[in-house]
Amino acid sequence: MDSVLEYIFRKLEDNDVNVIFDRYFKYSTKSPTRTSWAVQQASRRHKLTPSTPLPAQTTALTITENKQQVISTIREQLQEKGKTHNTTAKHSLLVTGPSSIPVEIFKGIVIDRKDLELTHEEADVIIPRQVVHAATQGSMCIKVMTLMCSSC
C-alpha cells in the first residue's frame, strides 16, 4: 500500500489529485450478487492492515470485505499523511471514499467538501461529476487514471 501512497503524493507535487473509490452499500442492487460470490470465496477473506503485504489482486479484490478494508486503509493513510504533507503545497488532494462527503486535504488541513456530496456507490458515476466540477473551477487539463479489477 505504501507504493500507492507514494504514487499519489508524487502526482500531488505537480497537480491537484482526486482519489475516488467505489462504495459498497448493504442495500445496493448489487448486494445479492456480491453476497453469493463471497459465500463461494469465503476462504479468501483477509484481515488487512497498513503493514500487511497485499495478497494477489485476484485473491484480495474479489471479496467485497477485502476491497472495503483496502479502501479504508488507503483513505485513512492518505488523510493522515496529508495532514503533515508539504504545508506550502499548491495542490490539493480530494478523497472520495465510503462517506457521501469527500474530504479535501490542502496545506495540512482536512476539509469536508459538502458541496461535492454524492450518494451514488459507483466510482464510474462519481468520476464524471468531479471532472465537471474541476472544469468549472478552471482546470484546463484533466487526466483520469483508473485502476480497475475485472472481477470488481
Sine and cosine of phi, psi and omega as CSV:
sin_phi,cos_phi,sin_psi,cos_psi,sin_omega,cos_omega
0.00,0.00,-0.43,0.90,0.01,-1.00
-0.87,0.50,-0.61,0.79,-0.01,-1.00
-0.91,0.41,-0.54,0.84,0.06,-1.00
-0.90,0.43,-0.73,0.68,0.00,-1.00
-0.89,0.46,-0.70,0.71,0.01,-1.00
-0.86,0.51,-0.69,0.73,0.00,-1.00
-0.87,0.49,-0.73,0.68,-0.03,-1.00
-0.89,0.45,-0.70,0.71,-0.03,-1.00
-0.95,0.31,-0.44,0.90,0.13,-0.99
-0.92,0.39,-0.69,0.72,0.04,-1.00
-0.89,0.46,-0.57,0.82,-0.04,-1.00
-0.92,0.39,-0.35,0.94,0.02,-1.00
-0.89,0.45,-0.52,0.85,-0.09,-1.00
-0.88,-0.48,-0.11,0.99,-0.13,-0.99
-0.52,-0.86,0.42,-0.91,0.27,-0.96
-0.94,0.35,0.57,-0.82,-0.03,-1.00
-0.77,-0.64,0.74,-0.67,0.13,-0.99
-0.92,-0.39,0.82,-0.57,0.07,-1.00
-0.94,-0.34,0.85,-0.53,-0.11,-0.99
-0.81,-0.58,0.83,-0.56,0.02,-1.00
-0.94,-0.35,0.47,-0.88,0.20,-0.98
-0.90,0.44,0.34,-0.94,0.10,-0.99
-0.88,-0.47,0.43,-0.90,-0.05,-1.00
-0.80,-0.60,0.99,-0.14,-0.03,-1.00
-1.00,-0.06,0.62,-0.78,0.02,-1.00
-0.91,0.42,-0.49,0.87,-0.06,-1.00
-1.00,-0.07,0.23,0.97,-0.03,-1.00
-0.93,0.36,0.46,-0.89,0.10,-0.99
-0.92,0.40,-0.31,0.95,0.02,-1.00
-1.00,0.07,-0.20,0.98,-0.08,-1.00
-0.81,0.59,-0.73,0.68,-0.02,-1.00
-0.86,0.51,-0.64,0.77,0.01,-1.00
-0.92,0.40,-0.71,0.71,0.02,-1.00
-0.88,0.47,-0.65,0.76,-0.01,-1.00
-0.90,0.44,-0.72,0.70,-0.01,-1.00
-0.91,0.42,-0.62,0.79,0.04,-1.00
-0.91,0.41,-0.67,0.74,-0.02,-1.00
-0.90,0.44,-0.60,0.80,0.02,-1.00
-0.89,0.45,-0.66,0.75,0.01,-1.00
-0.92,0.39,-0.49,0.87,-0.10,-1.00
-0.94,-0.33,0.40,0.92,-0.12,-0.99
-0.79,0.61,-0.56,0.83,-0.04,-1.00
-0.95,0.32,-0.16,0.99,-0.03,-1.00
-0.99,-0.11,0.14,0.99,0.05,-1.00
-0.97,0.25,0.65,-0.76,-0.04,-1.00
-0.79,-0.61,0.40,-0.91,0.16,-0.99
-0.97,-0.23,0.97,-0.25,-0.10,-0.99
-0.98,-0.19,0.62,-0.79,0.09,-1.00
-0.73,-0.68,0.19,-0.98,0.01,-1.00
-0.85,0.53,-0.47,0.88,-0.04,-1.00
-0.99,-0.11,-0.07,1.00,0.01,-1.00
-0.96,0.28,0.79,-0.61,0.13,-0.99
-0.89,0.46,0.70,-0.71,-0.01,-1.00
-0.95,0.32,0.70,-0.71,0.12,-0.99
-0.93,0.37,0.12,-0.99,0.03,-1.00
-0.82,0.57,0.56,-0.83,-0.03,-1.00
-0.82,0.57,-0.67,0.74,-0.03,-1.00
-0.91,0.41,-0.38,0.93,0.06,-1.00
-1.00,0.04,-0.77,0.64,-0.13,-0.99
-0.96,0.26,-0.63,0.77,-0.17,-0.99
-0.99,-0.14,0.25,0.97,0.10,-1.00
-0.99,-0.12,-0.12,0.99,-0.02,-1.00
-0.91,-0.41,0.81,-0.59,-0.05,-1.00
-0.81,0.58,-0.71,0.71,-0.03,-1.00
-0.87,0.49,-0.62,0.78,0.04,-1.00
-0.90,0.43,-0.71,0.71,0.01,-1.00
-0.88,0.48,-0.66,0.75,0.01,-1.00
-0.89,0.46,-0.64,0.77,0.03,-1.00
-0.91,0.42,-0.69,0.73,0.01,-1.00
-0.89,0.46,-0.72,0.69,0.00,-1.00
-0.87,0.49,-0.74,0.67,-0.02,-1.00
-0.89,0.46,-0.68,0.74,-0.01,-1.00
-0.90,0.43,-0.72,0.69,0.01,-1.00
-0.90,0.44,-0.69,0.72,0.00,-1.00
-0.87,0.49,-0.73,0.69,0.00,-1.00
-0.88,0.47,-0.68,0.73,-0.01,-1.00
-0.93,0.37,-0.60,0.80,0.07,-1.00
-0.87,0.49,-0.70,0.71,0.00,-1.00
-0.91,0.42,-0.68,0.74,-0.02,-1.00
-0.91,0.41,-0.75,0.67,0.00,-1.00
-0.92,0.38,-0.58,0.82,0.00,-1.00
-0.88,0.47,-0.52,0.85,0.00,-1.00
-0.92,0.40,-0.46,0.89,-0.03,-1.00
-0.94,-0.35,-0.02,1.00,-0.01,-1.00
-0.92,0.39,0.37,-0.93,-0.02,-1.00
-0.49,0.87,0.97,-0.25,-0.06,-1.00
-0.98,0.21,-0.03,1.00,0.10,-0.99
-0.97,-0.24,0.14,0.99,-0.05,-1.00
-0.87,0.50,0.48,-0.88,0.01,-1.00
-0.98,-0.17,-0.09,1.00,-0.11,-0.99
-0.87,-0.49,0.50,-0.87,-0.04,-1.00
-0.94,-0.33,0.41,-0.91,0.05,-1.00
-0.91,-0.41,0.83,-0.56,0.03,-1.00
-0.92,-0.39,0.81,-0.58,-0.04,-1.00
-0.87,-0.49,0.86,-0.51,0.07,-1.00
-0.94,-0.34,0.90,-0.43,-0.05,-1.00
-0.78,-0.62,-0.63,-0.78,-0.07,-1.00
-0.88,0.48,-0.50,0.87,0.01,-1.00
-0.97,0.23,0.48,-0.88,0.04,-1.00
-0.96,0.29,-0.24,0.97,-0.02,-1.00
-0.95,-0.31,0.91,-0.42,0.05,-1.00
-0.93,0.36,0.33,-0.94,0.11,-0.99
-0.91,-0.42,0.62,-0.79,0.07,-1.00
-0.94,-0.35,0.71,-0.70,0.04,-1.00
-0.90,-0.44,0.86,-0.50,-0.04,-1.00
-0.60,-0.80,0.84,-0.54,0.00,-1.00
0.80,0.60,0.64,0.77,0.06,-1.00
0.99,0.13,0.03,1.00,-0.02,-1.00
-0.95,-0.30,0.72,-0.69,0.02,-1.00
-0.98,-0.21,0.82,-0.57,-0.07,-1.00
-0.82,-0.57,0.77,-0.64,0.15,-0.99
-0.95,0.32,0.80,-0.60,0.00,-1.00
-0.98,-0.18,0.97,0.24,-0.03,-1.00
-0.89,0.46,-0.43,0.90,0.03,-1.00
-0.93,0.38,-0.28,0.96,0.01,-1.00
-0.95,-0.31,0.28,0.96,-0.02,-1.00
-0.87,0.50,0.69,-0.72,0.03,-1.00
-0.45,-0.89,0.77,-0.64,-0.08,-1.00
-1.00,-0.08,0.00,1.00,0.01,-1.00
-0.93,0.38,0.54,-0.84,-0.06,-1.00
-1.00,-0.02,-0.32,0.95,-0.10,-0.99
-1.00,0.01,0.80,-0.60,0.08,-1.00
-0.86,0.51,-0.50,0.87,0.02,-1.00
-0.87,0.50,-0.42,0.91,0.04,-1.00
-1.00,-0.05,-0.59,0.81,-0.03,-1.00
-0.93,0.36,-0.63,0.78,-0.05,-1.00
-0.84,0.54,-0.81,0.59,-0.01,-1.00
-0.86,0.51,-0.59,0.81,0.02,-1.00
-0.89,0.46,-0.68,0.73,-0.01,-1.00
-0.96,0.28,-0.49,0.87,0.10,-1.00
-0.90,0.43,-0.71,0.70,0.03,-1.00
-0.88,0.48,-0.68,0.73,0.02,-1.00
-0.87,0.49,-0.71,0.70,0.01,-1.00
-0.88,0.48,-0.65,0.76,0.01,-1.00
-0.91,0.42,-0.66,0.75,0.00,-1.00
-0.94,0.33,-0.32,0.95,0.05,-1.00
-1.00,0.01,0.03,1.00,0.10,-0.99
0.97,-0.26,0.05,1.00,0.04,-1.00
-0.90,0.44,0.77,-0.64,-0.04,-1.00
-1.00,-0.09,-0.43,0.90,-0.02,-1.00
-0.73,-0.69,0.88,-0.48,-0.03,-1.00
-0.83,-0.56,0.84,-0.54,0.04,-1.00
-0.92,-0.38,0.73,-0.68,0.05,-1.00
-0.94,-0.35,0.86,-0.51,0.02,-1.00
-0.87,-0.49,0.72,-0.69,-0.06,-1.00
-0.81,-0.59,0.46,-0.89,0.19,-0.98
-0.88,-0.47,0.89,-0.45,-0.06,-1.00
-0.86,-0.52,0.52,-0.85,0.03,-1.00
-0.88,-0.47,0.84,-0.55,-0.09,-1.00
-0.89,0.47,-0.38,0.93,0.00,-1.00
-0.98,-0.19,0.14,0.99,-0.05,-1.00
-0.97,0.25,0.00,0.00,0.00,0.00
